[in-house]
Amino acid sequence: MRIDFVDQPGRPPLKPAEMDHFREVVRARAQDIVQKWVDYFVLHKSVSVEKITKQLP
């Protein structure tokens, strides 16, 4: 799966350390993120919010 991280106009970029953490989380959970996106926006299902409280493997 290919993931592109791009800057958004009007929003300040993340600090390098924050961006590293963000990339790690997104790559580790990419399948779940895509599945929830499809469920919500395409299939109009409700999705549960997930709070990550443990360190990723």
N, CA, C, O and CB atoms as a CASP TS submission, in Angstrom:
PFRMAT TS
TARGET T0000
AUTHOR 0000-0000-0000
METHOD Language model
MODEL 1
PARENT N/A
ATOM      1  N   MET     1       0.854  -1.172   0.000  1.00  0.00           N
ATOM      2  CA  MET     1       0.000   0.000   0.000  1.00  0.00           C
ATOM      3  C   MET     1       0.897   1.231   0.000  1.00  0.00           C
ATOM      4  O   MET     1       1.872   1.311   0.748  1.00  0.00           O
ATOM      5  CB  MET     1      -0.970   0.000   1.225  1.00  0.00           C
ATOM      6  N   ARG     2       0.554   2.167  -0.837  1.00  0.00           N
ATOM      7  CA  ARG     2       1.340   3.398  -0.946  1.00  0.00           C
ATOM      8  C   ARG     2       0.644   4.500  -0.145  1.00  0.00           C
ATOM      9  O   ARG     2      -0.562   4.713  -0.274  1.00  0.00           O
ATOM     10  CB  ARG     2       1.517   3.823  -2.445  1.00  0.00           C
ATOM     11  N   ILE     3       1.418   5.190   0.676  1.00  0.00           N
ATOM     12  CA  ILE     3       0.895   6.286   1.488  1.00  0.00           C
ATOM     13  C   ILE     3       1.703   7.531   1.173  1.00  0.00           C
ATOM     14  O   ILE     3       2.926   7.532   1.313  1.00  0.00           O
ATOM     15  CB  ILE     3       0.951   5.949   3.016  1.00  0.00           C
ATOM     16  N   ASP     4       1.028   8.593   0.749  1.00  0.00           N
ATOM     17  CA  ASP     4       1.697   9.873   0.472  1.00  0.00           C
ATOM     18  C   ASP     4       1.399  10.836   1.611  1.00  0.00           C
ATOM     19  O   ASP     4       0.242  11.023   1.986  1.00  0.00           O
ATOM     20  CB  ASP     4       1.234  10.475  -0.897  1.00  0.00           C
ATOM     21  N   PHE     5       2.434  11.440   2.154  1.00  0.00           N
ATOM     22  CA  PHE     5       2.297  12.447   3.198  1.00  0.00           C
ATOM     23  C   PHE     5       2.612  13.797   2.555  1.00  0.00           C
ATOM     24  O   PHE     5       3.732  14.033   2.103  1.00  0.00           O
ATOM     25  CB  PHE     5       3.248  12.150   4.431  1.00  0.00           C
ATOM     26  N   VAL     6       1.620  14.671   2.520  1.00  0.00           N
ATOM     27  CA  VAL     6       1.802  15.970   1.861  1.00  0.00           C
ATOM     28  C   VAL     6       1.403  17.097   2.812  1.00  0.00           C
ATOM     29  O   VAL     6       0.596  16.906   3.722  1.00  0.00           O
ATOM     30  CB  VAL     6       0.967  16.045   0.550  1.00  0.00           C
ATOM     31  N   ASP     7       1.983  18.269   2.584  1.00  0.00           N
ATOM     32  CA  ASP     7       1.619  19.448   3.359  1.00  0.00           C
ATOM     33  C   ASP     7       0.249  19.939   2.906  1.00  0.00           C
ATOM     34  O   ASP     7      -0.115  19.812   1.737  1.00  0.00           O
ATOM     35  CB  ASP     7       2.687  20.567   3.206  1.00  0.00           C
ATOM     36  N   GLN     8      -0.497  20.497   3.840  1.00  0.00           N
ATOM     37  CA  GLN     8      -1.815  21.034   3.541  1.00  0.00           C
ATOM     38  C   GLN     8      -1.763  22.559   3.615  1.00  0.00           C
ATOM     39  O   GLN     8      -1.291  23.110   4.609  1.00  0.00           O
ATOM     40  CB  GLN     8      -2.881  20.466   4.519  1.00  0.00           C
ATOM     41  N   PRO     9      -2.240  23.243   2.584  1.00  0.00           N
ATOM     42  CA  PRO     9      -2.238  24.707   2.601  1.00  0.00           C
ATOM     43  C   PRO     9      -3.040  25.238   3.790  1.00  0.00           C
ATOM     44  O   PRO     9      -4.121  24.735   4.099  1.00  0.00           O
ATOM     45  CB  PRO     9      -2.812  25.261   1.283  1.00  0.00           C
ATOM     46  N   GLY    10      -2.506  26.246   4.441  1.00  0.00           N
ATOM     47  CA  GLY    10      -3.196  26.875   5.558  1.00  0.00           C
ATOM     48  C   GLY    10      -2.990  26.167   6.883  1.00  0.00           C
ATOM     49  O   GLY    10      -3.515  26.618   7.901  1.00  0.00           O
ATOM     50  N   ARG    11      -2.245  25.076   6.902  1.00  0.00           N
ATOM     51  CA  ARG    11      -1.978  24.327   8.137  1.00  0.00           C
ATOM     52  C   ARG    11      -0.470  24.250   8.331  1.00  0.00           C
ATOM     53  O   ARG    11       0.256  23.929   7.390  1.00  0.00           O
ATOM     54  CB  ARG    11      -2.612  22.889   8.088  1.00  0.00           C
ATOM     55  N   PRO    12       0.007  24.539   9.529  1.00  0.00           N
ATOM     56  CA  PRO    12       1.450  24.443   9.751  1.00  0.00           C
ATOM     57  C   PRO    12       1.889  22.974   9.709  1.00  0.00           C
ATOM     58  O   PRO    12       1.152  22.096  10.157  1.00  0.00           O
ATOM     59  CB  PRO    12       1.841  25.091  11.109  1.00  0.00           C
ATOM     60  N   PRO    13       3.080  22.705   9.177  1.00  0.00           N
ATOM     61  CA  PRO    13       3.548  21.319   9.126  1.00  0.00           C
ATOM     62  C   PRO    13       3.886  20.804  10.527  1.00  0.00           C
ATOM     63  O   PRO    13       4.183  21.582  11.434  1.00  0.00           O
ATOM     64  CB  PRO    13       4.779  21.202   8.207  1.00  0.00           C
ATOM     65  N   LEU    14       3.836  19.492  10.684  1.00  0.00           N
ATOM     66  CA  LEU    14       4.223  18.892  11.952  1.00  0.00           C
ATOM     67  C   LEU    14       5.729  19.031  12.145  1.00  0.00           C
ATOM     68  O   LEU    14       6.488  19.103  11.178  1.00  0.00           O
ATOM     69  CB  LEU    14       3.799  17.405  12.010  1.00  0.00           C
ATOM     70  N   LYS    15       6.141  19.068  13.382  1.00  0.00           N
ATOM     71  CA  LYS    15       7.571  19.078  13.681  1.00  0.00           C
ATOM     72  C   LYS    15       8.134  17.724  13.262  1.00  0.00           C
ATOM     73  O   LYS    15       7.393  16.742  13.216  1.00  0.00           O
ATOM     74  CB  LYS    15       7.844  19.368  15.209  1.00  0.00           C
ATOM     75  N   PRO    16       9.431  17.649  12.954  1.00  0.00           N
ATOM     76  CA  PRO    16      10.000  16.383  12.475  1.00  0.00           C
ATOM     77  C   PRO    16       9.724  15.189  13.390  1.00  0.00           C
ATOM     78  O   PRO    16       9.393  14.112  12.895  1.00  0.00           O
ATOM     79  CB  PRO    16      11.483  16.536  12.308  1.00  0.00           C
ATOM     80  N   ALA    17       9.850  15.347  14.692  1.00  0.00           N
ATOM     81  CA  ALA    17       9.597  14.228  15.612  1.00  0.00           C
ATOM     82  C   ALA    17       8.125  13.830  15.582  1.00  0.00           C
ATOM     83  O   ALA    17       7.805  12.642  15.620  1.00  0.00           O
ATOM     84  CB  ALA    17      10.016  14.602  17.052  1.00  0.00           C
ATOM     85  N   GLU    18       7.221  14.820  15.514  1.00  0.00           N
ATOM     86  CA  GLU    18       5.791  14.531  15.444  1.00  0.00           C
ATOM     87  C   GLU    18       5.452  13.812  14.141  1.00  0.00           C
ATOM     88  O   GLU    18       4.627  12.898  14.125  1.00  0.00           O
ATOM     89  CB  GLU    18       4.971  15.829  15.566  1.00  0.00           C
ATOM     90  N   MET    19       6.091  14.228  13.057  1.00  0.00           N
ATOM     91  CA  MET    19       5.848  13.602  11.756  1.00  0.00           C
ATOM     92  C   MET    19       6.324  12.151  11.762  1.00  0.00           C
ATOM     93  O   MET    19       5.671  11.286  11.179  1.00  0.00           O
ATOM     94  CB  MET    19       6.555  14.391  10.635  1.00  0.00           C
ATOM     95  N   ASP    20       7.442  11.877  12.408  1.00  0.00           N
ATOM     96  CA  ASP    20       7.936  10.504  12.513  1.00  0.00           C
ATOM     97  C   ASP    20       6.929   9.629  13.253  1.00  0.00           C
ATOM     98  O   ASP    20       6.650   8.508  12.828  1.00  0.00           O
ATOM     99  CB  ASP    20       9.299  10.472  13.231  1.00  0.00           C
ATOM    100  N   HIS    21       6.385  10.137  14.356  1.00  0.00           N
ATOM    101  CA  HIS    21       5.384   9.384  15.126  1.00  0.00           C
ATOM    102  C   HIS    21       4.107   9.187  14.301  1.00  0.00           C
ATOM    103  O   HIS    21       3.522   8.104  14.300  1.00  0.00           O
ATOM    104  CB  HIS    21       5.056  10.117  16.456  1.00  0.00           C
ATOM    105  N   PHE    22       3.686  10.234  13.607  1.00  0.00           N
ATOM    106  CA  PHE    22       2.487  10.160  12.772  1.00  0.00           C
ATOM    107  C   PHE    22       2.648   9.101  11.690  1.00  0.00           C
ATOM    108  O   PHE    22       1.753   8.282  11.480  1.00  0.00           O
ATOM    109  CB  PHE    22       2.188  11.524  12.137  1.00  0.00           C
ATOM    110  N   ARG    23       3.789   9.116  11.002  1.00  0.00           N
ATOM    111  CA  ARG    23       4.053   8.127   9.952  1.00  0.00           C
ATOM    112  C   ARG    23       4.042   6.706  10.520  1.00  0.00           C
ATOM    113  O   ARG    23       3.504   5.789   9.900  1.00  0.00           O
ATOM    114  CB  ARG    23       5.406   8.414   9.274  1.00  0.00           C
ATOM    115  N   GLU    24       4.631   6.534  11.688  1.00  0.00           N
ATOM    116  CA  GLU    24       4.676   5.214  12.317  1.00  0.00           C
ATOM    117  C   GLU    24       3.266   4.699  12.610  1.00  0.00           C
ATOM    118  O   GLU    24       2.949   3.544  12.326  1.00  0.00           O
ATOM    119  CB  GLU    24       5.500   5.267  13.614  1.00  0.00           C
ATOM    120  N   VAL    25       2.438   5.547  13.169  1.00  0.00           N
ATOM    121  CA  VAL    25       1.065   5.150  13.500  1.00  0.00           C
ATOM    122  C   VAL    25       0.277   4.847  12.229  1.00  0.00           C
ATOM    123  O   VAL    25      -0.415   3.832  12.155  1.00  0.00           O
ATOM    124  CB  VAL    25       0.360   6.257  14.315  1.00  0.00           C
ATOM    125  N   VAL    26       0.376   5.715  11.239  1.00  0.00           N
ATOM    126  CA  VAL    26      -0.387   5.521  10.001  1.00  0.00           C
ATOM    127  C   VAL    26       0.048   4.246   9.297  1.00  0.00           C
ATOM    128  O   VAL    26      -0.798   3.487   8.825  1.00  0.00           O
ATOM    129  CB  VAL    26      -0.216   6.727   9.062  1.00  0.00           C
ATOM    130  N   ARG    27       1.341   3.998   9.217  1.00  0.00           N
ATOM    131  CA  ARG    27       1.809   2.782   8.548  1.00  0.00           C
ATOM    132  C   ARG    27       1.405   1.526   9.312  1.00  0.00           C
ATOM    133  O   ARG    27       1.065   0.513   8.702  1.00  0.00           O
ATOM    134  CB  ARG    27       3.325   2.820   8.383  1.00  0.00           C
ATOM    135  N   ALA    28       1.439   1.584  10.630  1.00  0.00           N
ATOM    136  CA  ALA    28       1.077   0.419  11.433  1.00  0.00           C
ATOM    137  C   ALA    28      -0.413   0.121  11.349  1.00  0.00           C
ATOM    138  O   ALA    28      -0.814  -1.040  11.439  1.00  0.00           O
ATOM    139  CB  ALA    28       1.481   0.633  12.884  1.00  0.00           C
ATOM    140  N   ARG    29      -1.230   1.136  11.181  1.00  0.00           N
ATOM    141  CA  ARG    29      -2.689   0.961  11.207  1.00  0.00           C
ATOM    142  C   ARG    29      -3.340   1.247   9.857  1.00  0.00           C
ATOM    143  O   ARG    29      -4.546   1.489   9.807  1.00  0.00           O
ATOM    144  CB  ARG    29      -3.299   1.865  12.262  1.00  0.00           C
ATOM    145  N   ALA    30      -2.592   1.229   8.775  1.00  0.00           N
ATOM    146  CA  ALA    30      -3.101   1.627   7.458  1.00  0.00           C
ATOM    147  C   ALA    30      -4.337   0.839   7.048  1.00  0.00           C
ATOM    148  O   ALA    30      -5.315   1.427   6.585  1.00  0.00           O
ATOM    149  CB  ALA    30      -2.022   1.453   6.411  1.00  0.00           C
ATOM    150  N   GLN    31      -4.313  -0.470   7.208  1.00  0.00           N
ATOM    151  CA  GLN    31      -5.464  -1.281   6.794  1.00  0.00           C
ATOM    152  C   GLN    31      -6.722  -0.906   7.573  1.00  0.00           C
ATOM    153  O   GLN    31      -7.802  -0.791   6.994  1.00  0.00           O
ATOM    154  CB  GLN    31      -5.160  -2.772   6.984  1.00  0.00           C
ATOM    155  N   ASP    32      -6.584  -0.715   8.883  1.00  0.00           N
ATOM    156  CA  ASP    32      -7.739  -0.333   9.705  1.00  0.00           C
ATOM    157  C   ASP    32      -8.261   1.051   9.328  1.00  0.00           C
ATOM    158  O   ASP    32      -9.471   1.274   9.290  1.00  0.00           O
ATOM    159  CB  ASP    32      -7.367  -0.359  11.192  1.00  0.00           C
ATOM    160  N   ILE    33      -7.347   1.974   9.050  1.00  0.00           N
ATOM    161  CA  ILE    33      -7.749   3.338   8.669  1.00  0.00           C
ATOM    162  C   ILE    33      -8.544   3.307   7.373  1.00  0.00           C
ATOM    163  O   ILE    33      -9.601   3.931   7.271  1.00  0.00           O
ATOM    164  CB  ILE    33      -6.510   4.257   8.513  1.00  0.00           C
ATOM    165  N   VAL    34      -8.038   2.583   6.386  1.00  0.00           N
ATOM    166  CA  VAL    34      -8.731   2.503   5.095  1.00  0.00           C
ATOM    167  C   VAL    34     -10.089   1.817   5.249  1.00  0.00           C
ATOM    168  O   VAL    34     -11.080   2.265   4.672  1.00  0.00           O
ATOM    169  CB  VAL    34      -7.868   1.745   4.064  1.00  0.00           C
ATOM    170  N   GLN    35     -10.137   0.745   6.017  1.00  0.00           N
ATOM    171  CA  GLN    35     -11.402   0.034   6.202  1.00  0.00           C
ATOM    172  C   GLN    35     -12.449   0.913   6.878  1.00  0.00           C
ATOM    173  O   GLN    35     -13.613   0.909   6.479  1.00  0.00           O
ATOM    174  CB  GLN    35     -11.178  -1.230   7.024  1.00  0.00           C
ATOM    175  N   LYS    36     -12.041   1.666   7.900  1.00  0.00           N
ATOM    176  CA  LYS    36     -12.996   2.560   8.571  1.00  0.00           C
ATOM    177  C   LYS    36     -13.432   3.687   7.646  1.00  0.00           C
ATOM    178  O   LYS    36     -14.588   4.109   7.687  1.00  0.00           O
ATOM    179  CB  LYS    36     -12.380   3.144   9.851  1.00  0.00           C
ATOM    180  N   TRP    37     -12.521   4.178   6.814  1.00  0.00           N
ATOM    181  CA  TRP    37     -12.858   5.229   5.860  1.00  0.00           C
ATOM    182  C   TRP    37     -13.920   4.712   4.890  1.00  0.00           C
ATOM    183  O   TRP    37     -14.916   5.389   4.635  1.00  0.00           O
ATOM    184  CB  TRP    37     -11.595   5.705   5.090  1.00  0.00           C
ATOM    185  N   VAL    38     -13.708   3.528   4.357  1.00  0.00           N
ATOM    186  CA  VAL    38     -14.671   2.930   3.428  1.00  0.00           C
ATOM    187  C   VAL    38     -16.005   2.700   4.128  1.00  0.00           C
ATOM    188  O   VAL    38     -17.059   3.036   3.588  1.00  0.00           O
ATOM    189  CB  VAL    38     -14.128   1.599   2.858  1.00  0.00           C
ATOM    190  N   ASP    39     -15.959   2.129   5.326  1.00  0.00           N
ATOM    191  CA  ASP    39     -17.200   1.884   6.063  1.00  0.00           C
ATOM    192  C   ASP    39     -17.993   3.166   6.258  1.00  0.00           C
ATOM    193  O   ASP    39     -19.208   3.174   6.062  1.00  0.00           O
ATOM    194  CB  ASP    39     -16.898   1.252   7.417  1.00  0.00           C
ATOM    195  N   TYR    40     -17.328   4.247   6.640  1.00  0.00           N
ATOM    196  CA  TYR    40     -18.024   5.492   6.963  1.00  0.00           C
ATOM    197  C   TYR    40     -18.474   6.250   5.714  1.00  0.00           C
ATOM    198  O   TYR    40     -19.646   6.602   5.581  1.00  0.00           O
ATOM    199  CB  TYR    40     -17.128   6.380   7.802  1.00  0.00           C
ATOM    200  N   PHE    41     -17.525   6.500   4.795  1.00  0.00           N
ATOM    201  CA  PHE    41     -17.833   7.376   3.665  1.00  0.00           C
ATOM    202  C   PHE    41     -18.508   6.659   2.497  1.00  0.00           C
ATOM    203  O   PHE    41     -19.285   7.276   1.768  1.00  0.00           O
ATOM    204  CB  PHE    41     -16.576   8.025   3.181  1.00  0.00           C
ATOM    205  N   VAL    42     -18.231   5.391   2.309  1.00  0.00           N
ATOM    206  CA  VAL    42     -18.803   4.679   1.167  1.00  0.00           C
ATOM    207  C   VAL    42     -20.042   3.887   1.572  1.00  0.00           C
ATOM    208  O   VAL    42     -21.079   3.967   0.913  1.00  0.00           O
ATOM    209  CB  VAL    42     -17.762   3.742   0.548  1.00  0.00           C
ATOM    210  N   LEU    43     -19.933   3.126   2.652  1.00  0.00           N
ATOM    211  CA  LEU    43     -21.035   2.260   3.061  1.00  0.00           C
ATOM    212  C   LEU    43     -21.981   2.920   4.063  1.00  0.00           C
ATOM    213  O   LEU    43     -23.008   2.343   4.422  1.00  0.00           O
ATOM    214  CB  LEU    43     -20.487   0.994   3.652  1.00  0.00           C
ATOM    215  N   HIS    44     -21.636   4.130   4.515  1.00  0.00           N
ATOM    216  CA  HIS    44     -22.452   4.908   5.448  1.00  0.00           C
ATOM    217  C   HIS    44     -22.749   4.157   6.753  1.00  0.00           C
ATOM    218  O   HIS    44     -23.842   4.252   7.311  1.00  0.00           O
ATOM    219  CB  HIS    44     -23.755   5.296   4.782  1.00  0.00           C
ATOM    220  N   LYS    45     -21.753   3.416   7.214  1.00  0.00           N
ATOM    221  CA  LYS    45     -21.862   2.723   8.498  1.00  0.00           C
ATOM    222  C   LYS    45     -21.276   3.618   9.579  1.00  0.00           C
ATOM    223  O   LYS    45     -20.457   4.492   9.290  1.00  0.00           O
ATOM    224  CB  LYS    45     -21.135   1.338   8.462  1.00  0.00           C
ATOM    225  N   SER    46     -21.685   3.407  10.809  1.00  0.00           N
ATOM    226  CA  SER    46     -21.055   4.135  11.900  1.00  0.00           C
ATOM    227  C   SER    46     -19.774   3.392  12.288  1.00  0.00           C
ATOM    228  O   SER    46     -19.716   2.163  12.246  1.00  0.00           O
ATOM    229  CB  SER    46     -22.027   4.278  13.128  1.00  0.00           C
ATOM    230  N   VAL    47     -18.775   4.144  12.656  1.00  0.00           N
ATOM    231  CA  VAL    47     -17.504   3.545  13.064  1.00  0.00           C
ATOM    232  C   VAL    47     -17.178   4.008  14.474  1.00  0.00           C
ATOM    233  O   VAL    47     -17.569   5.099  14.890  1.00  0.00           O
ATOM    234  CB  VAL    47     -16.356   3.921  12.077  1.00  0.00           C
ATOM    235  N   SER    48     -16.462   3.169  15.198  1.00  0.00           N
ATOM    236  CA  SER    48     -16.093   3.529  16.561  1.00  0.00           C
ATOM    237  C   SER    48     -14.741   4.241  16.575  1.00  0.00           C
ATOM    238  O   SER    48     -13.857   3.948  15.770  1.00  0.00           O
ATOM    239  CB  SER    48     -16.052   2.279  17.458  1.00  0.00           C
ATOM    240  N   VAL    49     -14.607   5.161  17.489  1.00  0.00           N
ATOM    241  CA  VAL    49     -13.349   5.880  17.662  1.00  0.00           C
ATOM    242  C   VAL    49     -12.398   4.974  18.427  1.00  0.00           C
ATOM    243  O   VAL    49     -12.793   4.287  19.368  1.00  0.00           O
ATOM    244  CB  VAL    49     -13.560   7.243  18.409  1.00  0.00           C
ATOM    245  N   GLU    50     -11.146   4.984  18.009  1.00  0.00           N
ATOM    246  CA  GLU    50     -10.146   4.157  18.651  1.00  0.00           C
ATOM    247  C   GLU    50      -9.079   5.050  19.267  1.00  0.00           C
ATOM    248  O   GLU    50      -8.498   5.892  18.582  1.00  0.00           O
ATOM    249  CB  GLU    50      -9.523   3.163  17.648  1.00  0.00           C
ATOM    250  N   LYS    51      -8.826   4.870  20.536  1.00  0.00           N
ATOM    251  CA  LYS    51      -7.794   5.641  21.216  1.00  0.00           C
ATOM    252  C   LYS    51      -6.601   4.725  21.440  1.00  0.00           C
ATOM    253  O   LYS    51      -6.724   3.689  22.092  1.00  0.00           O
ATOM    254  CB  LYS    51      -8.317   6.237  22.569  1.00  0.00           C
ATOM    255  N   ILE    52      -5.455   5.101  20.906  1.00  0.00           N
ATOM    256  CA  ILE    52      -4.253   4.278  21.024  1.00  0.00           C
ATOM    257  C   ILE    52      -3.559   4.668  22.321  1.00  0.00           C
ATOM    258  O   ILE    52      -3.105   5.801  22.480  1.00  0.00           O
ATOM    259  CB  ILE    52      -3.295   4.460  19.784  1.00  0.00           C
ATOM    260  N   THR    53      -3.485   3.717  23.244  1.00  0.00           N
ATOM    261  CA  THR    53      -2.885   4.005  24.544  1.00  0.00           C
ATOM    262  C   THR    53      -1.631   3.187  24.811  1.00  0.00           C
ATOM    263  O   THR    53      -0.913   3.432  25.781  1.00  0.00           O
ATOM    264  CB  THR    53      -3.886   3.753  25.635  1.00  0.00           C
ATOM    265  N   LYS    54      -1.372   2.212  23.942  1.00  0.00           N
ATOM    266  CA  LYS    54      -0.192   1.363  24.126  1.00  0.00           C
ATOM    267  C   LYS    54       0.799   1.604  22.995  1.00  0.00           C
ATOM    268  O   LYS    54       0.422   2.026  21.902  1.00  0.00           O
ATOM    269  CB  LYS    54      -0.591  -0.133  24.187  1.00  0.00           C
ATOM    270  N   GLN    55       2.050   1.335  23.270  1.00  0.00           N
ATOM    271  CA  GLN    55       3.088   1.496  22.266  1.00  0.00           C
ATOM    272  C   GLN    55       2.881   0.487  21.148  1.00  0.00           C
ATOM    273  O   GLN    55       2.521  -0.664  21.396  1.00  0.00           O
ATOM    274  CB  GLN    55       4.484   1.336  22.890  1.00  0.00           C
ATOM    275  N   LEU    56       3.110   0.921  19.927  1.00  0.00           N
ATOM    276  CA  LEU    56       2.947   0.031  18.782  1.00  0.00           C
ATOM    277  C   LEU    56       4.094  -0.979  18.743  1.00  0.00           C
ATOM    278  O   LEU    56       5.211  -0.685  19.168  1.00  0.00           O
ATOM    279  CB  LEU    56       2.888   0.842  17.463  1.00  0.00           C
ATOM    280  N   PRO    57       3.797  -2.182  18.223  1.00  0.00           N
ATOM    281  CA  PRO    57       4.871  -3.205  18.155  1.00  0.00           C
ATOM    282  C   PRO    57       5.927  -2.859  17.137  1.00  0.00           C
ATOM    283  O   PRO    57       6.887  -3.610  16.963  1.00  0.00           O
ATOM    284  CB  PRO    57       4.291  -4.569  17.821  1.00  0.00           C
TER
END
